[in-house]
């Protein structure tokens, strides 16, 4: 039966072997990732939890819904880390080499894990669409209820706080260390206007009693204004008030601090608390509502600012004709008015303008809120698909990277995973915030992270499948050294076993002729002068002469490297490694040189870089000539018998 299942689904033992390793690692890394994300979320709201006297069942609910909310975010990170460790272990134990030697490519070995990753991505999407929104509702409900439980910790600065029954409290500044409040304004309200009170104080402190049933507000240096209700006065009479100045006043306010869940009606309107079906339905309703509001505002503005355009064509033409027939000037009419009339007209105009500005600001606030709500619904739809897609993207980053790096365990894989996830988080968070604020188009902001990660995944997968040395540090070091023009030193050491003795006489003749060629070459090319711009970027002229000199020099060095003479060996290490093309043009391909010339900053960089290589070549030729003379002299002094 087992064999039939394997044959039916074409499952190989290799797929099962890799899937088992991946599965165990995925389970471990998932819970680690979930724990880290939960701690990050908990740290954000730690002030809301501490000191509230919350019961264990409330805290259990909070952590449960928090974990459910973090599951979709933990899945991509777990896939990235587990796939990287899986293939890192296979590469480190040479099992990956054995797999490739058996004729199975790297992509073929991914087959089982690709299916598993797609299933995880589908599960992530289901979780976000069905379980995640409900968790978002409950976590938001718990957070709001926790904040209302101890208002003395939640009083904001600069706005009125209405979390205390029958009281509005305004605090200009709050000291978080001492709990003192500064520049306080208190509005105490009951059932009617007649017995309300206004309290002003320089400073104060709000604390809850031990039984959490009352709040004590201590005020210093203030005034108390209170309306005094009189039974004898009718409702139509004026209400007397009293004024009291105090240096210290203690006010006790009723407040039940028992934990009670707040109403979920307002929370359910957020896009994060809805599935895709509900989001699409509510988005259509929002678009319809705010389109209607916009049309109503447009009609109001048209009637107010362009009333003449609402007339019928014949009426409009008649009014326009009457206005054209009358010859009047507003400035002349204004100048004929008395000063008090002018002032009255200007004040009325300013009042009308300010009223219209306030009205337009209010309408703008309403329409802007509508745009924000619609944007949030559109963004949330994309996020549900994008987070599932990220699971697949992270697999095609993690598994090829593990195959390239070939390091298992938790050291290097964790470092790389954290770096990749930080890049993803920065791109995703930046795009989300800019799209939510309306600064970027939604499609652009939400596609920022996949636009970077998908090509990266394709590149890394391609390189790993072709066994390319993507992370060869020496390769990148040599490349940057060539770009920046940094010199590479020779390192020639004496050989323990010499098979071929150098032909000293022949080498001396070659070096002697080379020195003469170097003198002639330096005189002819004038390397110290700046390069010709036309020849640098537009006319290709290879320098075959210096290429031949470099080739001869390397042949002589290779032959003399077999010597046991320490003086000659020391001189060989003084020879510079010639760069035979950098002094002639920036790039091998002509079109790249033309592009570099058109892009002025790049052109200037490559022009001065090329001049630097010309000057360096001039100095290298002088060093080569000097070393040639020393080696020739050493050969004549110690190997003259061989020459004769």
Buried (B, 14 or more C-beta within 10 A) or exposed (E): EEEEEBEEEEBBEBBEBBBEBBBEBBEBBBEBBBEBBBEEBBEEBEBBBEEBEBEEEBBEBBEEBBBBBBBBBBBBBBBBBBBBBBBBBBBBEEBBEEBBEEEBEBBBBBBBBBBBBBEBBEBBBBBBBEBBBBBBBBBBBBBBBBBBBBBBBBBEEEEEBEBBEEBBBBBEEBEEEEBBBBBBBBBBBEEEEBBBBBBBBEBBBBEBEEEBEBBBBBBBBBBBEBBEBEEEEEEEEEBEEEEEEBEEBEBEBEBEBEBEEBEBEEBBEBBBBBBBEBBBEBBEEBBEEBEEBBEEBEEEBEEEEEEEEEEEEEEEEEEEEEEEEEEEEEEEEEEEEEEEEEEEEEEEEEEEEEEEEEBEEEBEEBBEEBEEBBBBBBBBBBBBBBBBBBBBBBBBBBBBBBBBBBBBEEEBBBEBBBEBBEBBEEBBEBBBEBBBEEEBEBEEBBBBBBEBBBEBBBBBBEBBBEEBEBBEEEEEEEEEEEEEEEEEEEEBEEEEEEEEEBBBBEBBEBBEEBBEBBEEBBEEBEBEEEBEEEEBBEEBEEBEBBBEBBEBBEEBBEBBBBBEBEBBBEBBEBBBBBBBBBBBBBBEEEEBBBBBBEEEEEBEEBBEBBBEBBBBBBEBBEEBBEBBBBBBEBBEEBBEEEEE
